[in-house]
Amino acid sequence: MSQWSFTQGVFWLAYLAIVFFALKPVLTQLRSTKIQHLVFGASAALAVLWWFRTGIYPGLEIHFLWLTAMTLVLGWRWAMFSSLLALITITALGHSSWADFGVVGVIGSVIPIALSYFIYIFAFHKLPRHLFVYIFVCSFFAGAACISLKMFVFSMYFSGMELYDWRIVSDNYLILIPLLLFPEGLLNGMTITILTLYKPDWVKTFYDDHYLNQ
């Protein structure tokens, strides 16, 4: 997945456009020391986590996302920025190719962040506003759903671009989804549980009045 193609160029433009329009309304907030610490700290943590990956075929590697927790903590706009910085870091260090930067950005970051925020909004408006619902649905379930969707969409991309035969994708990538559901959900769920207990002011989407005072 290192040779440039028209499709990769389209993904590049789409990814940068999405991040630009996401950040444009909030860039002035970066002056805040608290936001700087949270955003850049999250970026560093994501870069380290994404560095550890495994796989047999290039491009079919698997790793934890942790983007659901980042979305709940930072909000979807800053989560986009943190994931962008993390992706730039691992790409600059040679752990991913620049040709695939847009593909990985859209499928591996934008889609999981969008799904995480959608599940959060749905739960906030349609489900009881309870701490258990916030932790289990918005973080644990959302985390598991995001890694499933990300891997499924990547599989469609690999197959549609004829980078790998569907059987190779299915036997070496899709088959691993069930093994990652619980660990990914647990990672996000534990992160949000600890932060809401000890640092609730760090979690942008957590409101005491809604989740604790019902």
C-alpha positions as CSV (number, residue, x, y, z in Angstrom):
1,M,0.0,0.0,0.0
2,S,2.8,2.4,-0.7
3,Q,2.3,3.3,-4.4
4,W,0.4,6.5,-5.0
5,S,-2.9,6.3,-6.8
6,F,-5.8,8.7,-7.6
7,T,-7.9,7.1,-4.9
8,Q,-5.3,7.8,-2.3
9,G,-5.1,11.4,-3.4
10,V,-8.8,11.8,-3.0
11,F,-8.6,10.3,0.5
12,W,-5.8,12.8,1.3
13,L,-7.9,15.8,0.2
14,A,-11.0,14.5,2.0
15,Y,-9.1,13.9,5.2
16,L,-7.4,17.3,5.3
17,A,-10.7,19.0,4.4
18,I,-12.6,17.2,7.2
19,V,-10.0,18.0,9.8
20,F,-9.8,21.7,8.6
21,F,-13.6,22.2,8.8
22,A,-13.7,20.4,12.1
23,L,-11.1,22.6,13.7
24,K,-11.8,26.0,12.1
25,P,-14.5,27.0,14.7
26,V,-12.4,26.0,17.8
27,L,-8.8,26.8,16.9
28,T,-8.7,29.9,19.1
29,Q,-9.4,27.6,22.1
30,L,-5.9,26.1,21.6
31,R,-4.6,29.1,23.6
32,S,-6.0,27.4,26.7
33,T,-3.2,25.6,28.6
34,K,-5.7,22.9,29.7
35,I,-6.7,22.2,26.1
36,Q,-3.1,22.1,25.0
37,H,-2.2,19.6,27.7
38,L,-5.2,17.4,26.9
39,V,-4.9,17.5,23.1
40,F,-1.2,17.0,22.9
41,G,-1.1,14.5,25.7
42,A,-3.8,12.5,23.9
43,S,-1.9,12.7,20.7
44,A,1.3,11.3,22.3
45,A,-0.7,8.5,23.9
46,L,-2.4,7.6,20.7
47,A,0.9,7.6,18.8
48,V,2.5,5.2,21.3
49,L,-0.6,3.0,21.2
50,W,-0.8,2.9,17.4
51,W,2.9,2.2,17.2
52,F,2.3,-1.3,18.5
53,R,0.5,-3.3,15.8
54,T,0.7,-6.7,14.3
55,G,-0.2,-8.4,11.1
56,I,1.0,-10.7,8.4
57,Y,0.4,-8.6,5.3
58,P,1.3,-4.9,4.8
59,G,-1.8,-2.7,5.5
60,L,-3.6,-5.5,7.2
61,E,-2.1,-4.8,10.6
62,I,-4.3,-4.5,13.7
63,H,-4.0,-2.2,16.7
64,F,-6.2,-0.7,19.3
65,L,-7.9,2.6,18.4
66,W,-8.8,4.2,21.7
67,L,-10.6,6.9,19.7
68,T,-13.9,6.5,21.5
69,A,-12.4,7.6,24.8
70,M,-10.6,10.4,23.1
71,T,-13.9,11.6,21.5
72,L,-15.6,11.6,24.9
73,V,-12.8,13.4,26.6
74,L,-11.9,16.0,24.0
75,G,-15.0,16.2,21.9
76,W,-15.1,15.1,18.3
77,R,-13.3,18.2,16.9
78,W,-10.2,18.0,19.1
79,A,-10.3,14.2,18.8
80,M,-9.8,14.7,15.0
81,F,-6.8,17.0,15.7
82,S,-5.2,14.6,18.2
83,S,-5.6,11.7,15.9
84,L,-4.1,13.8,13.1
85,L,-1.0,14.5,15.1
86,A,-0.7,10.9,16.2
87,L,-1.0,9.8,12.6
88,I,1.6,12.4,11.4
89,T,4.0,11.1,14.1
90,I,3.9,7.4,13.3
91,T,4.0,8.2,9.5
92,A,7.0,10.5,9.9
93,L,8.8,7.8,11.9
94,G,8.2,5.4,9.0
95,H,5.6,3.2,10.6
96,S,3.1,4.1,7.9
97,S,3.3,5.4,4.4
98,W,2.5,9.0,3.3
99,A,0.6,7.6,0.3
100,D,-1.8,5.9,2.7
101,F,-2.0,8.9,5.0
102,G,-5.5,10.0,3.8
103,V,-6.9,6.4,3.7
104,V,-5.8,5.7,7.2
105,G,-7.0,9.1,8.4
106,V,-10.5,8.8,6.9
107,I,-11.1,5.1,7.7
108,G,-9.0,4.7,10.8
109,S,-9.8,8.1,12.5
110,V,-12.7,10.0,11.0
111,I,-15.1,7.1,10.8
112,P,-14.5,5.8,14.3
113,I,-14.7,9.3,15.8
114,A,-17.9,10.0,13.9
115,L,-19.5,6.7,15.1
116,S,-18.4,7.3,18.7
117,Y,-19.9,10.8,18.7
118,F,-23.1,9.5,17.0
119,I,-23.5,6.8,19.7
120,Y,-22.9,9.4,22.4
121,I,-25.5,11.8,21.0
122,F,-28.0,9.0,20.5
123,A,-27.5,7.7,24.1
124,F,-27.7,11.3,25.5
125,H,-31.1,12.0,23.9
126,K,-32.7,8.5,23.7
127,L,-31.4,6.6,26.7
128,P,-31.6,7.2,30.5
129,R,-28.9,9.7,31.5
130,H,-27.2,7.4,34.0
131,L,-23.5,6.9,34.7
132,F,-23.7,3.2,33.8
133,V,-25.3,4.1,30.4
134,Y,-22.5,6.7,29.8
135,I,-19.7,4.2,30.6
136,F,-21.1,1.1,29.1
137,V,-22.9,2.4,26.0
138,C,-20.9,5.5,25.1
139,S,-17.5,4.1,25.8
140,F,-17.5,0.2,26.1
141,F,-20.1,-0.5,23.4
142,A,-19.0,2.4,21.2
143,G,-15.4,1.3,21.3
144,A,-16.2,-2.2,20.3
145,A,-18.5,-1.0,17.5
146,C,-15.8,1.5,16.2
147,I,-13.1,-1.1,15.8
148,S,-15.5,-3.4,14.1
149,L,-16.6,-0.8,11.6
150,K,-13.1,0.4,11.0
151,M,-11.8,-3.1,10.2
152,F,-14.9,-3.8,8.0
153,V,-14.5,-0.6,6.0
154,F,-10.7,-1.3,5.6
155,S,-11.6,-4.8,4.3
156,M,-13.9,-3.3,1.7
157,Y,-11.1,-0.9,0.7
158,F,-8.5,-3.6,0.3
159,S,-10.8,-5.8,-1.6
160,G,-12.4,-3.0,-3.8
161,M,-8.9,-1.6,-4.7
162,E,-7.8,-5.2,-5.5
163,L,-4.9,-4.8,-3.1
164,Y,-5.6,-8.3,-1.7
165,D,-7.9,-11.1,-2.6
166,W,-11.0,-11.2,-0.5
167,R,-10.1,-14.6,0.9
168,I,-6.8,-13.2,2.2
169,V,-8.6,-10.2,3.8
170,S,-11.2,-12.4,5.3
171,D,-8.8,-15.1,6.7
172,N,-6.2,-12.7,8.0
173,Y,-8.1,-9.6,9.0
174,L,-11.8,-9.8,9.3
175,I,-11.6,-13.0,11.3
176,L,-9.8,-11.1,14.0
177,I,-12.7,-8.7,14.7
178,P,-14.3,-10.9,17.5
179,L,-11.0,-11.1,19.3
180,L,-10.7,-7.3,19.4
181,L,-14.2,-6.4,20.5
182,F,-13.9,-6.9,24.2
183,P,-10.3,-5.6,24.6
184,E,-11.1,-2.4,22.7
185,G,-14.3,-1.9,24.6
186,L,-12.6,-2.5,27.9
187,L,-9.7,-0.1,27.1
188,N,-12.2,2.7,26.4
189,G,-14.5,1.8,29.2
190,M,-11.7,1.7,31.8
191,T,-10.3,5.0,30.6
192,I,-13.7,6.8,30.9
193,T,-14.5,5.1,34.2
194,I,-11.2,6.3,35.8
195,L,-11.5,9.8,34.3
196,T,-15.1,10.3,35.4
197,L,-14.2,9.2,38.9
198,Y,-11.0,11.1,39.4
199,K,-10.8,13.8,36.7
200,P,-14.4,14.5,35.5
201,D,-13.4,18.0,34.5
202,W,-11.2,16.5,31.8
203,V,-14.1,14.8,30.1
204,K,-15.8,17.2,27.8
205,T,-19.0,15.1,27.3
206,F,-19.5,14.3,31.0
207,Y,-22.0,16.4,33.0
208,D,-22.5,15.8,36.7
209,D,-26.0,17.3,36.5
210,H,-27.1,14.8,33.9
211,Y,-25.3,11.6,35.0
212,L,-25.0,11.9,38.8
213,N,-27.8,14.1,40.0
214,Q,-30.7,12.2,38.5
